[in-house]
Amino acid sequence: MVVRATCAAGLALTLLASSCTPATPAPSGSPRSSGAASHLQLIEAEDAQTLDPALIDDPTSLAIGSEIFQGLTRLDQNQRPVPSLADHWEISDAGRTYTFHLRGAQYHSGATIQAQDALTAWTRALAPATASPLTSFFSPLGVRYPGDSLNAVQVVDGKTLRLRLPQPDSELLTLLALPPYWLADPKQPTSGSGPYHVDRWDHSRAIHLSAFDGYWGARPSVRKVDIEIEPDNAKRIDRFSSGAIDVAHGFTGPQLLAFARDPAHAAQLHKVGNARTTWLGFNTSAGSGYGPPDRLAIAQAIDRSRLTDLALFGSMLAAPATDLLPPGVPGHLNRQLPAYNPVAARAALDQASFPSTIDLYFSTNATVGRVAADLQDQLSNATGRSVVLHPTGDFFNQAALDKLPFFIDTWSADVPYPSDILETVLRANGQFNNLRLFDPEIERALDQGRAAASWEAALSAYRQAEAVAVAQNRVIPLYSGVEPYLVKPGLHIPFTGGTIAYGWEEVR
């Protein structure tokens, strides 16, 4: 589901996130002793913009907010929706009706969570006065604009909530785990039900949180979390290197390369897949001159490992793609993409009497500029053609007008679900379908994914939709986004990736 367009290609996103059994805190600057961590010290480049579930629209706020607030569902290690504030639910009416049964949980304020709280929170998010940037997340419920009436929600009783969808939507259960679907105490909107609550927020300086003793789930072993805000990259990495910080991220490629040159740092660097994907695309109108053999030849002319090594700082900020869906989004596969074969690429273009010039369009972002420069070198050497680069300031407008025959494109999913990318990139009427692609087989598979009654059926259908586009080389996946984290030795973090990289309650 698309909430906002990601207009900067290839930028490294910053992510963070959520908590479990007591231990003695390690002294600042010393290695951790065995056992679970009890005090987590983090450092961020930017402060949270807001901790209002109706307004959260940036990675830092999302990560911290996910520890304070919860929805009816949550996402497990595989990004699959599982019970959270709703301990179970039924799906009926061919996927159009969801009935949720809430568990006996409490807010940080001590108030008991009621089904009415969901209707109250979601209605507030849709109110024009709230000015939420997230209202389109409610589209499965038949509303998407400020002021729309939320008629699809029925409060059956204090612990039962029924949602009646205008049509089946398999993304709903994932959306319910994210803002603006998080619940808060209607009388104290800053009071959530998550494993942590805010003790103090010194804006632009630090946020201090403690574990919530009344949390309905497993007792978090991490009892305190302190988050420093330090915009200066050099100071941030110095704080980590001094031993004062447990987890740090948001660094530049050159900084990470310099850090990784020391073999002792190898175990401290963790590259976590996020929800960003970048590819080469052919517009079916402006790029109609690229036939199937030509597109295959272009795919065979690209060495993805070289691309990420040279253009993305030793693959510090990206990994060679094996799929259009990145590893941080469910449905990702390690597909057999066309292998690098420059001899076959040149022979195919020569046999097709392909023109002597290839025009490549891309946005003016610095990262994608480096990518384009390496692609120029690779394509020229492999095909024997002259590759002309066209940095385009109004790239997305020109793409929407079908003026870019062959281009570098990117998307960062707001929701870790395959439809967020595939409905955007491959759906015939998708707002950012810069391919201008219409394929009945893809349309059918996307329809089946949206209406699927189970997680497995949905992923299978979405994979089929992608398989058609990739097999035809309508899109040539280049690389998937990576967010590097520096982690103090002795600390175990089960990273999940996606839009929220890890949970504090899972740290050991």
Buried (B, 14 or more C-beta within 10 A) or exposed (E): BBBEEBEBBBBBBBBBBBBBBBBEBBEEEEEBEEBBBBBBBBBBBBBBBBBBBBBBBBBBBBBBBBBBBBBBBBBEEEBBBEBBBBBEBEBEEEBBBBBBBBBEBBBBBEBBBBBBBBBBBBBBBBBEEBEBBBBBBBBBBBBBEBEBEBEBBBBEEEBBBBBBBEEBBBBBBBBBBBBBBBBBBBEEBBBBBBBBBBEEBEEEEBBEBBBBEEBBBEBBBBBBBBBBBBEEBEEBBEBBBEBBBBBBBBBBBEBBEEBBEEEEBEEBBBBBBBBBBBBBBBBBEBBEEBEEBBBBBBBBBBBBEBBBBBBBBEBBBBBBBBBBBBBBBBBBBEBEBBEBBBEBBBBBBEEBEBEEEBBBBBBEBEBBBBBBBBBBBBBBEBBBBEBEBBBBEEBBEBBBEBBBBBBBBBBBBBBBBBBBBBBBBBBBEBEBBBBBBEBEEBBBBBBBBBBBEEBEBBBBBBBBBBBBBBEBBBBBBBBBBBBBBBBBEBBEBEBBBBBBBBBBBBBB
